[in-house]
């Protein structure tokens, strides 16, 4: 089987290559950086990433070191001198902050905040240990040709090399060459928000806590988020209009904010500055035949605290296990199409929520507009809405739920039971007993096979040898061994809302497929078959048959999030497309 070609060696491309390698899939990674010397990782302390607990756990499973990132102890939202929201975060692996800070709401695990050049460097270090990934430096793509058996990628230059792959994934950023070669339109809006950004080393009054300060006594709204070694990233929203931010104006913002917090300007070391522009765009097609788009090549977002890199890493996690099934065993069109259905739907929902809130939060209209347009009847203000985006809660920040996925049984199984997790949402990170007897968080077992989890009260107290061959276990183990895909059987002492002997079916990316009452082999088989999209060769005649000679489609600037997913007749992509309006590469916030 030919390798999977991944185009682009940013964080999303590196994570996708690592995920595929863990699935025993060979990968060719086309890296545009020069072919000689070490890969350049430009050190920009003001260019950082904030990752939700689920995407941070993905990095750790892949062997990417995260010790050089910051785990916040808390979050506070202030208006003038009043604290309106105070959250206390738990340590990694804990369910909630034990006790928490006085007067603070317990908010579960903390996000992970780290410089993007550190993240890229650590991912490259993890990739260097993988023997199934071949990195091709100076790999600038020229053309893509598809046929029924694979994809041919021609690189630029005189007699540029040609690479043959089973599938190709474009992770090559906002100006994606892959997207243009596929003719995938990239509509949306440019510069929905702009920020002045600074990274500095200073002692602020809230060590370890992130702060959103709205309407401060001096200066404008500002967000301060800690990094290791006493470094902070500060962001100030800029008024619309695109005026230049001069160095003197940015220094004035720094001094005003520090003086407002500390009473006077404390000693500080300015490390980096910049202007961060947020665009909102979503490609019409994330799949064209054997070619896929992921990360900034497929979507741009980031207004109101939402995190673009989070969604890119979720693209990689969602696509990797599906490509692995296709690579090893063949795949139905339903399975391959589900990537676009799930991920485009999730990102589109995030963009719609942000676009509805933006006019009220950043413009005139006030809270009444938000209540009518976004959260009818809710007693939440702009401050809490922004907090949700920054810390990963609510419509702006909660990890996606794949409610309308095609990878679910056509009807709920007869033995279904209700648990605290809605079907399609991420399963709770409960502690489970693995086949080797170790007790680990559920997320540590993701990224491999389908998971079947039995809820067995008391199993956490006894050694595995005492219950592995007792009760329901032999019957359940036999049912799991007969599934049409590989599956791992785990046991947990309890799961929120689940009665004893509930059997949970969890996808390799952590999303809940079903919760069944007891051992039901036929229904368990039906769930596993739905997860793989049916047998290879099944499914509708759609974009899996699209070739490189299909009709061309042009770019557009219409709102991306208002469009319906492309139909089968729209999915065939051409070899070339006109240049779209320039879309700046964005820093993840």
C-alpha positions as CSV (number, residue, x, y, z in Angstrom):
1,X,0.0,0.0,0.0
2,X,1.4,3.4,-0.9
3,X,2.0,5.8,2.0
4,X,-0.3,8.7,2.9
5,X,1.1,12.0,1.7
6,X,0.8,14.9,4.3
7,X,1.5,18.3,2.8
8,X,2.7,20.9,5.4
9,X,4.8,20.5,8.6
10,X,3.0,22.9,10.9
11,X,1.4,21.6,14.1
12,X,-1.6,20.0,12.3
13,X,0.5,18.2,9.7
14,X,3.0,17.0,12.3
15,X,0.2,15.7,14.6
16,X,-1.6,14.0,11.7
17,X,1.7,12.3,10.7
18,X,2.2,11.1,14.3
19,X,-1.4,9.8,14.6
20,X,-1.1,7.9,11.3
21,X,2.3,6.4,12.4
22,X,0.7,5.2,15.7
23,X,-1.9,3.4,13.5
24,X,1.0,1.7,11.6
25,X,0.4,3.7,8.5
26,X,3.4,4.8,6.4
27,X,3.6,8.6,5.8
28,X,5.4,10.9,3.5
29,X,5.5,14.4,5.0
30,X,6.2,17.2,2.5
31,X,7.9,20.0,4.5
32,X,8.5,23.3,2.6
33,X,11.3,24.3,4.8
34,X,14.8,24.3,3.2
35,X,16.5,21.0,2.7
36,X,19.7,21.7,4.5
37,X,20.3,22.4,8.2
38,X,17.8,22.1,11.0
39,X,14.2,23.0,10.5
40,X,13.7,26.7,11.3
41,X,11.4,27.3,14.2
42,X,11.1,31.0,14.5
43,X,11.0,32.0,18.1
44,X,8.1,34.4,18.5
45,X,7.0,34.4,22.2
46,X,3.9,36.4,21.2
47,X,2.7,33.7,18.9
48,X,1.2,31.1,21.3
49,X,-1.4,28.4,21.3
50,X,-4.1,27.7,24.0
51,X,-5.2,24.1,23.8
52,X,-8.2,22.5,25.5
53,X,-7.7,19.5,27.7
54,X,-8.8,17.1,25.0
55,X,-6.3,18.4,22.4
56,X,-3.5,18.7,25.0
57,X,-4.2,15.0,25.9
58,X,-3.8,14.1,22.2
59,X,-0.3,15.7,22.2
60,X,0.7,13.8,25.3
61,X,-0.5,10.5,23.8
62,X,1.7,11.1,20.8
63,X,4.8,11.6,22.9
64,X,4.9,15.4,22.5
65,X,6.5,17.0,25.6
66,X,4.2,19.7,27.2
67,X,6.3,20.6,30.2
68,X,7.3,23.9,28.6
69,X,3.7,25.0,28.5
70,X,1.7,26.6,31.3
71,X,-1.3,25.1,33.1
72,X,-3.3,27.9,34.6
73,X,-4.4,27.7,38.2
74,X,-7.4,29.9,37.5
75,X,-9.2,32.5,35.3
76,X,-10.7,35.7,36.4
77,X,-12.8,38.2,34.4
78,X,-12.8,41.7,35.7
79,X,-14.8,44.8,34.8
80,X,-13.1,47.9,36.1
81,X,-11.9,46.8,39.6
82,X,-14.6,44.2,40.1
83,X,-14.1,40.5,39.6
84,X,-17.2,39.2,37.8
85,X,-16.0,35.6,37.1
86,X,-13.5,33.5,39.0
87,X,-12.7,30.0,37.9
88,X,-10.3,27.5,39.6
89,X,-8.7,24.8,37.4
90,X,-7.7,21.3,38.4
91,X,-4.3,19.8,37.9
92,X,-3.9,17.6,34.8
93,X,-5.7,14.2,35.3
94,X,-8.0,15.5,38.1
95,X,-11.7,15.9,37.6
96,X,-12.0,19.2,39.5
97,X,-10.0,21.6,41.5
98,X,-10.0,20.2,45.0
99,X,-11.4,23.0,47.1
100,X,-10.4,25.6,44.6
101,X,-9.5,29.2,45.3
102,X,-11.8,30.9,47.8
103,X,-15.0,32.1,46.0
104,X,-13.9,30.5,42.7
105,X,-16.0,28.1,40.6
106,X,-14.4,24.7,40.0
107,X,-13.9,24.4,36.3
108,X,-12.2,21.1,35.6
109,X,-8.8,20.7,34.0
110,X,-6.8,23.7,32.8
111,X,-6.1,24.6,29.2
112,X,-2.5,24.3,28.1
113,X,-0.7,27.5,27.0
114,X,2.6,27.3,25.2
115,X,4.5,29.2,22.5
116,X,3.8,27.8,19.0
117,X,7.5,27.4,18.2
118,X,8.0,25.2,21.3
119,X,5.0,23.1,20.2
120,X,6.4,22.7,16.7
121,X,9.8,21.8,18.0
122,X,8.5,19.2,20.5
123,X,6.3,17.6,17.7
124,X,9.3,17.4,15.4
125,X,11.3,15.7,18.2
126,X,8.5,13.1,18.7
127,X,8.3,12.6,14.9
128,X,12.0,11.9,14.7
129,X,11.4,8.7,16.8
130,X,8.9,7.4,14.2
131,X,10.3,5.1,11.6
132,X,7.1,5.1,9.5
133,X,7.3,8.8,8.6
134,X,9.6,10.0,5.9
135,X,10.1,13.8,6.0
136,X,10.9,15.4,2.6
137,X,12.4,18.9,3.1
138,X,12.0,21.6,0.4
139,X,8.8,19.7,-0.6
140,X,6.9,22.4,-2.4
141,X,3.9,21.0,-4.2
142,X,3.3,21.7,-7.9
143,X,0.5,19.5,-9.1
144,X,-1.9,16.7,-7.9
145,X,-3.3,13.9,-10.0
146,X,-5.8,11.4,-8.8
147,X,-6.9,8.0,-10.1
148,X,-8.9,5.1,-8.7
149,X,-5.9,3.7,-6.8
150,X,-4.1,6.7,-5.4
151,X,-2.7,10.2,-5.7
152,X,0.4,11.5,-7.5
153,X,2.1,14.6,-6.1
154,X,4.6,16.5,-8.3
155,X,7.0,18.8,-6.5
156,X,8.3,22.1,-7.9
157,X,11.6,22.6,-9.6
158,X,13.3,21.3,-12.7
159,X,12.7,17.6,-12.8
160,X,10.9,17.9,-9.5
161,X,10.4,14.5,-7.8
162,X,7.1,12.7,-7.9
163,X,5.5,11.0,-4.9
164,X,2.8,8.4,-5.1
165,X,0.4,8.0,-2.2
166,X,-2.8,6.2,-1.3
167,X,-4.3,9.4,0.1
168,X,-3.2,13.0,0.4
169,X,-4.0,15.5,3.1
170,X,-3.3,19.3,2.8
171,X,-2.2,20.8,6.1
172,X,-0.4,23.6,4.4
173,X,-2.0,26.6,6.1
174,X,-4.3,29.5,5.2
175,X,-2.8,30.0,1.7
176,X,-3.0,26.3,1.0
177,X,-1.6,25.1,-2.3
178,X,-3.5,21.8,-2.0
179,X,-6.8,23.7,-1.6
180,X,-6.2,25.7,-4.7
181,X,-5.1,22.7,-6.7
182,X,-8.3,20.9,-5.7
183,X,-10.4,23.9,-6.6
184,X,-12.1,24.0,-3.2
185,X,-13.7,27.4,-2.5
186,X,-12.7,29.2,0.7
187,X,-15.5,31.7,1.4
188,X,-15.9,33.8,4.5
189,X,-14.9,37.1,6.0
190,X,-11.5,38.9,6.4
191,X,-10.3,40.7,9.5
192,X,-13.3,40.1,11.7
193,X,-11.1,41.1,14.7
194,X,-7.7,42.5,15.1
195,X,-5.4,42.5,18.2
196,X,-2.3,44.2,19.3
197,X,-0.1,41.5,21.0
198,X,2.8,41.6,23.3
199,X,4.9,39.0,25.2
200,X,6.7,40.3,28.3
201,X,8.3,39.1,31.5
202,X,7.0,40.8,34.6
203,X,5.5,40.1,38.0
204,X,1.7,40.6,37.9
205,X,-0.7,40.4,40.8
206,X,-2.2,37.0,39.8
207,X,0.7,34.5,39.4
208,X,-0.5,31.5,37.4
209,X,-4.0,32.9,36.6
210,X,-5.2,34.2,33.3
211,X,-7.2,37.5,33.3
212,X,-9.7,39.2,31.0
213,X,-10.0,42.8,32.0
214,X,-12.8,44.7,30.4
215,X,-13.3,48.5,30.8
216,X,-10.1,48.9,33.0
217,X,-9.4,52.2,34.6
218,X,-6.5,52.8,32.3
219,X,-6.2,51.7,28.7
220,X,-8.6,49.4,26.8
221,X,-9.8,45.9,27.2
222,X,-6.9,43.4,27.6
223,X,-6.4,39.7,28.1
224,X,-3.3,38.5,30.1
225,X,-2.4,34.8,29.9
226,X,0.6,33.4,31.7
227,X,3.4,31.3,30.2
228,X,6.3,29.6,32.0
229,X,9.2,31.5,33.5
230,X,7.2,34.6,34.4
231,X,6.3,35.4,30.8
232,X,2.8,36.8,29.9
233,X,1.0,37.2,26.6
234,X,-1.2,40.3,26.5
235,X,-3.8,41.0,23.8
236,X,-5.7,44.2,23.2
237,X,-8.7,44.3,20.8
238,X,-8.2,47.0,18.2
239,X,-11.0,49.2,16.8
240,X,-12.2,48.3,13.3
241,X,-10.7,50.3,10.4
242,X,-7.2,48.7,10.0
243,X,-5.2,51.6,11.4
244,X,-1.5,50.9,11.8
245,X,-0.3,50.2,15.3
246,X,2.9,52.1,16.0
247,X,5.6,50.9,18.4
248,X,4.9,53.9,20.6
249,X,1.1,53.2,20.7
250,X,1.8,49.6,21.6
251,X,4.2,50.5,24.4
252,X,1.6,52.9,25.7
253,X,-0.9,50.1,25.9
254,X,1.7,47.9,27.8
255,X,2.4,50.7,30.3
256,X,-1.3,51.6,30.8
257,X,-2.3,48.0,31.5
258,X,0.6,47.3,33.9
259,X,0.0,50.5,35.8
260,X,-3.7,49.8,36.1
261,X,-2.9,46.4,37.6
262,X,0.1,47.2,39.8
263,X,-0.5,50.9,40.7
264,X,2.6,51.9,38.9
265,X,4.5,50.5,35.9
266,X,6.6,47.6,37.4
267,X,9.9,46.5,35.9
268,X,9.3,44.4,32.8
269,X,11.1,42.9,29.8
270,X,9.4,43.3,26.5
271,X,10.1,40.1,24.5
272,X,8.0,40.3,21.3
273,X,5.1,42.3,19.8
274,X,2.9,42.0,16.8
275,X,-0.6,42.4,15.4
276,X,-2.9,39.4,15.1
277,X,-5.7,39.5,12.6
278,X,-8.6,37.0,12.8
279,X,-10.3,35.8,9.7
280,X,-13.4,33.6,9.5
281,X,-13.4,31.2,6.5
282,X,-14.6,27.6,5.9
283,X,-13.9,25.6,2.7
284,X,-16.8,24.2,0.8
285,X,-15.1,20.8,0.6
286,X,-12.8,19.1,3.0
287,X,-12.7,16.0,0.8
288,X,-12.1,15.7,-2.9
289,X,-11.7,12.0,-3.9
290,X,-8.6,10.8,-2.2
291,X,-7.5,14.3,-1.1
292,X,-8.5,16.0,2.2
293,X,-8.0,19.4,3.8
294,X,-7.2,20.0,7.5
295,X,-6.4,22.8,9.8
296,X,-6.0,26.4,8.5
297,X,-6.1,25.0,4.9
298,X,-9.8,24.1,5.6
299,X,-10.9,26.8,8.1
300,X,-9.9,30.0,9.8
301,X,-11.5,31.1,13.1
302,X,-10.4,32.7,16.3
303,X,-12.7,35.6,17.3
304,X,-13.9,36.1,20.9
305,X,-11.2,33.8,22.3
306,X,-11.9,30.7,20.2
307,X,-8.9,28.6,19.3
308,X,-8.1,27.8,15.7
309,X,-5.4,25.3,16.4
310,X,-7.7,23.3,18.7
311,X,-10.0,22.7,15.7
312,X,-7.0,21.8,13.5
313,X,-5.8,19.2,15.9
314,X,-9.4,17.8,16.1
315,X,-9.3,17.5,12.3
316,X,-6.1,15.4,12.5
317,X,-7.5,13.2,15.3
318,X,-10.8,12.7,13.4
319,X,-9.2,11.9,10.0
320,X,-6.3,9.7,11.2
321,X,-8.2,6.7,12.4
322,X,-10.5,6.8,9.4
323,X,-7.6,6.8,7.0
324,X,-5.9,4.1,9.0
325,X,-9.0,1.8,8.6
326,X,-9.0,2.6,4.8
327,X,-5.2,2.0,4.5
328,X,-5.3,-1.4,6.3
329,X,-8.7,-2.8,5.5
330,X,-10.3,-0.6,2.8
331,X,-13.1,1.8,3.6
332,X,-16.7,2.6,2.6
333,X,-17.5,6.0,1.1
334,X,-19.6,6.6,4.2
335,X,-16.5,6.4,6.4
336,X,-14.4,8.7,4.3
337,X,-17.3,11.2,3.7
338,X,-17.9,11.4,7.5
339,X,-14.7,13.4,7.9
340,X,-16.2,16.3,6.0
341,X,-19.7,15.9,7.5
342,X,-18.4,15.9,11.1
343,X,-15.6,18.4,11.0
344,X,-17.2,20.9,8.6
345,X,-20.4,20.8,10.7
346,X,-18.5,21.3,14.0
347,X,-16.4,24.2,12.7
348,X,-19.4,25.8,11.0
349,X,-21.4,25.7,14.2
350,X,-18.4,27.4,16.0
351,X,-18.2,30.1,13.3
352,X,-22.0,30.8,13.4
353,X,-22.0,31.2,17.2
354,X,-19.1,33.7,17.0
355,X,-20.5,35.6,14.1
356,X,-23.9,36.0,15.9
357,X,-22.2,37.2,19.0
358,X,-19.6,39.6,17.5
359,X,-21.9,42.5,16.6
360,X,-23.2,42.7,20.2
361,X,-20.0,42.0,22.1
362,X,-17.8,44.3,19.9
363,X,-20.3,46.8,18.6
364,X,-23.5,48.5,19.5
365,X,-26.6,46.7,20.6
366,X,-25.6,45.5,24.1
367,X,-26.6,42.5,26.0
368,X,-30.2,42.5,24.7
369,X,-28.9,41.7,21.2
370,X,-26.9,38.7,22.5
371,X,-29.9,37.4,24.5
372,X,-32.1,37.6,21.4
373,X,-29.6,36.3,18.8
374,X,-27.5,33.8,20.7
375,X,-28.8,32.7,24.1
376,X,-32.6,33.3,24.5
377,X,-33.6,33.5,28.1
378,X,-30.2,33.0,29.5
379,X,-28.8,35.4,32.2
380,X,-25.3,35.7,30.8
381,X,-23.4,38.8,29.8
382,X,-20.7,39.6,27.4
383,X,-18.0,38.9,30.0
384,X,-19.1,35.3,30.6
385,X,-19.5,34.8,26.8
386,X,-15.9,35.9,26.3
387,X,-14.8,33.7,29.2
388,X,-16.4,30.7,27.6
389,X,-14.5,31.2,24.4
390,X,-11.1,31.6,26.2
391,X,-11.5,28.6,28.6
392,X,-13.3,26.2,26.3
393,X,-16.9,26.3,27.5
394,X,-20.4,27.0,26.0
395,X,-21.1,27.3,22.3
396,X,-17.8,29.1,21.6
397,X,-15.5,26.6,23.4
398,X,-17.0,23.2,24.2
399,X,-15.4,20.4,22.2
400,X,-17.7,19.4,19.3
401,X,-20.5,16.8,19.5
402,X,-21.1,14.8,16.3
403,X,-24.8,14.4,16.7
404,X,-25.6,14.0,13.0
405,X,-22.7,11.7,12.2
406,X,-23.3,9.0,9.6
407,X,-21.1,6.7,11.8
408,X,-24.0,5.9,14.2
409,X,-26.6,3.2,14.0
410,X,-29.6,4.2,11.9
411,X,-31.8,3.9,15.0
412,X,-30.9,3.8,18.7
413,X,-30.2,0.2,19.7
414,X,-33.1,-1.4,21.6
415,X,-30.9,-1.8,24.7
416,X,-29.8,1.8,24.9
417,X,-29.6,3.5,28.3
418,X,-29.2,7.2,29.0
419,X,-25.9,8.4,30.6
420,X,-24.6,11.9,31.4
421,X,-22.8,12.1,28.1
422,X,-25.0,12.8,25.0
423,X,-24.4,10.4,22.1
424,X,-21.7,11.9,19.8
425,X,-20.1,14.0,22.5
426,X,-16.7,13.3,24.0
427,X,-16.8,10.5,26.6
428,X,-15.9,11.5,30.2
429,X,-12.3,11.0,31.1
430,X,-13.0,8.4,33.8
431,X,-10.3,6.0,35.1
432,X,-10.4,2.6,33.5
433,X,-8.7,-0.7,34.0
434,X,-6.7,-1.7,30.9
435,X,-6.1,-5.4,29.8
436,X,-2.7,-5.3,31.5
437,X,-4.3,-4.4,34.8
438,X,-3.2,-0.8,34.9
439,X,-5.6,1.9,35.9
440,X,-5.4,5.0,33.6
441,X,-7.6,7.9,32.4
442,X,-9.8,6.9,29.5
443,X,-8.1,9.4,27.2
444,X,-4.8,7.6,27.5
445,X,-6.4,4.6,25.6
446,X,-7.7,6.7,22.7
447,X,-6.0,6.9,19.3
448,X,-5.9,3.2,18.7
449,X,-8.8,0.7,18.5
450,X,-12.5,1.1,19.2
451,X,-13.1,1.0,22.9
452,X,-15.7,-1.0,24.7
453,X,-16.1,0.0,28.4
454,X,-18.0,-2.0,31.0
455,X,-19.2,-0.1,34.1
456,X,-18.6,-2.5,36.9
457,X,-18.9,-1.0,40.4
458,X,-16.2,-2.3,42.8
459,X,-13.8,-3.3,40.0
460,X,-11.5,-0.5,41.0
461,X,-11.1,-2.0,44.5
462,X,-10.2,-5.6,43.4
463,X,-7.3,-6.8,41.4
464,X,-8.2,-7.6,37.8
465,X,-7.5,-11.3,38.2
466,X,-10.4,-11.5,40.7
467,X,-13.1,-10.3,38.2
468,X,-11.6,-10.8,34.7
469,X,-13.2,-14.2,34.3
470,X,-16.3,-13.6,36.4
471,X,-19.8,-12.2,35.8
472,X,-20.4,-10.6,32.4
473,X,-16.7,-10.5,31.4
474,X,-16.4,-13.8,29.5
475,X,-19.6,-13.1,27.5
476,X,-18.6,-9.5,26.8
477,X,-15.0,-10.5,25.8
478,X,-16.4,-13.0,23.3
479,X,-18.7,-10.4,21.8
480,X,-15.8,-7.9,21.5
481,X,-13.6,-10.5,19.8
482,X,-16.3,-11.0,17.2
483,X,-16.6,-7.4,16.2
484,X,-15.9,-6.3,12.6
485,X,-13.1,-3.9,13.8
486,X,-10.4,-4.3,16.4
487,X,-11.6,-3.3,19.8
488,X,-10.2,-3.0,23.3
489,X,-12.2,-4.1,26.3
490,X,-11.9,-1.8,29.4
491,X,-13.6,-1.7,32.7
492,X,-14.5,1.3,34.9
493,X,-15.7,1.5,38.4
494,X,-18.4,4.1,37.5
495,X,-19.4,6.4,34.7
496,X,-21.6,9.6,35.3
497,X,-25.2,8.7,34.9
498,X,-24.6,5.0,33.9
499,X,-26.2,2.2,35.8
500,X,-24.1,-0.9,36.7
501,X,-23.2,-3.2,33.9
502,X,-23.7,-0.5,31.2
503,X,-21.5,-1.1,28.1
504,X,-20.1,2.0,26.5
505,X,-18.9,2.1,22.9
506,X,-16.3,4.8,22.3
507,X,-14.7,5.8,19.0
508,X,-10.9,6.0,18.7
509,X,-11.2,9.8,18.9
510,X,-13.1,9.6,22.1
511,X,-16.7,10.3,21.0
512,X,-19.5,8.2,22.5
513,X,-21.3,5.9,20.0
514,X,-23.7,4.1,22.3
515,X,-24.5,3.1,25.9
516,X,-26.1,-0.4,26.1
517,X,-27.7,-2.2,29.1
518,X,-25.6,-5.3,29.6
519,X,-24.0,-7.5,27.0
520,X,-25.9,-7.4,23.7
521,X,-23.7,-9.0,21.1
522,X,-25.9,-8.2,18.1
523,X,-26.4,-4.6,19.0
524,X,-22.7,-4.2,19.9
525,X,-21.8,-5.6,16.5
526,X,-24.2,-3.1,14.8
527,X,-22.6,-0.2,16.6
528,X,-19.1,-1.3,15.6
529,X,-20.2,-1.8,12.0
530,X,-21.7,1.8,12.0
531,X,-18.4,3.2,13.3
532,X,-16.5,1.8,10.3
533,X,-19.2,3.1,7.9
534,X,-20.2,-0.4,6.8
535,X,-18.0,-2.8,4.9
536,X,-15.4,-1.5,2.4
537,X,-17.0,-0.7,-1.0
538,X,-20.3,0.3,0.5
539,X,-21.7,3.8,0.6
540,X,-23.0,6.3,-1.9
541,X,-21.3,7.1,-5.2
542,X,-19.8,10.4,-4.2
543,X,-16.5,12.2,-4.0
544,X,-14.5,9.0,-3.6
545,X,-14.7,8.7,-7.4
546,X,-13.7,12.3,-8.1
547,X,-10.6,12.6,-10.3
548,X,-8.0,15.2,-11.1
549,X,-9.7,16.1,-14.4
550,X,-13.1,17.2,-12.9
551,X,-14.6,20.7,-13.5
552,X,-12.9,23.7,-12.1
553,X,-14.5,25.8,-9.3
554,X,-13.6,29.4,-8.4
555,X,-13.0,31.2,-5.2
556,X,-15.6,33.3,-3.4
557,X,-16.2,35.7,-0.5
558,X,-19.7,34.8,0.5
559,X,-20.2,33.8,4.2
560,X,-18.8,30.4,4.7
561,X,-21.0,29.3,7.6
562,X,-24.3,30.0,5.8
563,X,-23.7,27.4,3.1
564,X,-25.0,23.8,3.1
565,X,-22.4,21.0,2.7
566,X,-21.6,20.4,-1.0
567,X,-23.6,17.8,-2.8
568,X,-22.0,14.9,-4.6
569,X,-22.2,16.7,-7.9
570,X,-20.3,19.7,-6.4
571,X,-17.5,17.7,-4.8
572,X,-15.4,16.9,-7.8
573,X,-12.4,19.2,-7.7
574,X,-10.3,20.5,-10.6
575,X,-6.5,20.6,-10.9
576,X,-6.3,24.4,-10.6
577,X,-8.4,27.3,-9.2
578,X,-8.1,31.0,-9.3
579,X,-6.3,32.8,-6.5
580,X,-8.6,33.7,-3.7
581,X,-8.5,37.0,-1.9
582,X,-5.4,37.1,0.3
583,X,-5.9,35.5,3.7
584,X,-3.2,36.2,6.3
585,X,-1.6,33.3,8.2
586,X,-2.9,33.6,11.7
587,X,-1.4,33.1,15.1
588,X,-3.4,30.8,17.3
589,X,-4.6,32.5,20.4
